[in-house]
Amino acid sequence: MKIKTFAIVACLVALHVSAAGKYQKFEWEKTSFVPFDAATTVTLECPDPAAAKWLQAHYRQWYGDAAPKVKSGTTGLKPDAGDEAYVASTASDGVKIAANSLAGTRWASYTLRQLAIAQRGTLKSKGHLLPKLKMTDRPHLAFRAVHLCWFPETRPQQIERAIRLAALMKFNYAIIEPWGMYKSEKHPWWGWPHANMTKEEVRRLVAIGKDIGITLIPQINCYGHASSSRGCTIKHSVLDLHPEYEPLYEPAPRQAVNGSSNWDGWSWCISNPETQRVLRELIAEIHENFGNPPFFHIGCDEAFGAQTCPACVKYPKDELLLKHISGIAEFIRSRGAQAMMWHDMLLDANDPRWKGFIKFGSKETASILDKLPKDIVICDWQYWKQTKSKDGKPWPTMTYFKEKGFPVAACPWTNGAEMKSMSDHIVKIGGFGFIETTWHHLRGKEWENMYKWSGFAAWGSPVSHDVPFQRSLRLIGNDMKVTDYLDTGYLNYQVPPAWWAR
C-alpha cells in the first residue's frame, strides 16, 4: 500500500509548514483501518499526569461503553519542541500519542476523533475504526482566537456551539463580545431586558472552555460601539429604554465627522467621570465572572464622530483619548490582565502609507500611539483582499504596530484566501497572534469558511477540505446532547419562518 504524505491542522488534512519552515508530516493509508473500541489500548506519553486522566474521561464521554483504554507509557514517538506539539500514530501494534502537555494531548485526540468512523455491519455503533496514520504537528502561533458576538437574536446554545467548535478546530482562545446581552448585577440598566448572558451562563461556558482547552476572554466596548448595537439599526441598548443615562454618551454631532453618520450615543462620553466609574465597574464584574482571564478586550473600533459634546470639546482630543485608553489599560493591568484593542483609530485615514488598508483615525487619534502603554495588544483587523502596500511590503499596518513596540494580532474576517499570508507575516515579524472575527456571519457556509480557513492559517497550513465540516458540527452537538432542531446544521431554520430569521 502506497502511503501518501500530507499534514494535518484544525483536524483536517493539508500540507503544513511550521514556524520553523519544516513540513509537518501526515502519513495516511486511506483504505487501511485499525479498530478503535473497548478492546483498544491507547498508549500516551506525556509529562503532565493530568493528560491521561483527561483523555480517559473524554473517551468515556465520546464513546461510552466502546471507549478505548488509556495507559501511560513509552511510545517511541518524539514531538517537536513547543507546549502544544504532538505526534500520534495508529497501526497494527496499537494507537499511540506523544505530547508535551495536556494541550497537545487534546489536539491529538481531537484529530483522531474527527477521523474515526463507526465500525460497519451493525444497526448501532459498537466501536470505531481509525485509518492507519502517523502525524506530527504543532501550531504556527501560540495565541489563536475566535471573536464571537452575543447578539439579542443569539441563543446561548449558539455561543456554546461556536466555542466547542473553535476548540475542536484547535483555537485556544475565544473573545466574547456582548451586544447589550450581558446581564450586569452592578448596573442592570446596561443592556436589553431579555439579556441572557448571565453570570451563571458565563461561568458555565468558562468551565466548558477550561475543560476542552479554550480560554474565554470578555470584551466591553470602551469607546465606540457604545450603543451595543450595529450602527445600521439605530438601536441603543441603554438610551432607547433608559434615557436618564444620556450624560454617559456622546450626542450625535451636528455634522458627520470623518465621513461618519450622525449616530446618537454611538460613543461613550469619556470626559465624564461617571463614565470612567461605570466602565471600570463593568470591567471588574465581567472579568471576575469570566474567571479573571489573562486578557481583556476593550474594543475601541469605529469611534466615528466621538468627543463632540460641550464637555469633551474643552479638551485636546488626543489628550483626552490617551488618558481614557491608558487609564482603562492600567485598570485592567491592576487586575492581572492585559488589554487588547482594535487598531483602526490608531491609523490616520489620510496617511498614504495605509492606502487600501483599513484605517479610520485622524492625525489626532493616530498621534496617541507612541504614548500608549506598550503592553496593549493591537488587534489589526484587515478584511479586504489587499495584502501588500504600494511599495510591495506585506501587511504594512501590522509591521508598523510591531515596530512601534506593541504586540500585534492579525484579525481577518471572511477574506479566507488572505489568512495564511497574515499568519505567516505575524510569525515572521514576531507578532502576538491571530484572531478570526465572525460578527453577524456565524451561520451558513460563511461559518464553515471562516473557521476552516482561519483554523488552517493559525496552524500554518493552506486550507484543505478532506474532513466534512458537518462531522465537526455533529460531534459538538453530540457533546452538548442537543435535542432541538435549532441546534443542528448551519442555520437555525432551513425554511425561515420570516425573512429576518434567515
Secondary structure, DSSP 8 states (H G I E B T S, - for coil): ---EEEEEETTEEE-EE-TTS-EE-EEEEEEEEEEESTT-EEEEE-S-HHHHHHHHHHHHHHHGGG--EEEE---S----SSTT-EEEEEETTEEEEEESSHHHHHHHHHHHHHH-EE-SSSSS---EEEEEEEEEE--S-SEEEEEEEE-TT--HHHHHHHHHHHHHTT--EEEEEESS-B--SS-TTSS-TT--B-HHHHHHHHHHHHHHT-EEEEB--SSS-TTSS-GGGT--TTTTT-GGGGGGB----SS-STT----TT-SB-TT-HHHHHHHHHHHHHHHHHTT--SEEE------TT-S-STTGGGS-HHHHHHHHHHHHHHHHHHTT-EEEEESGGGSBTT-GGGTTS---B-HHHHTTGGGS-TTSEEEEE--SS--B-TTS-BSHHHHHHHHTT--EEEE-SS-GGGHHHHHHHHHHHT--EEEEE-GGG-SHHHHHHHHHHHHHHHTT------S-HHHHHHHHHHHHT---GGGSSSSS-SS-SSGGG-
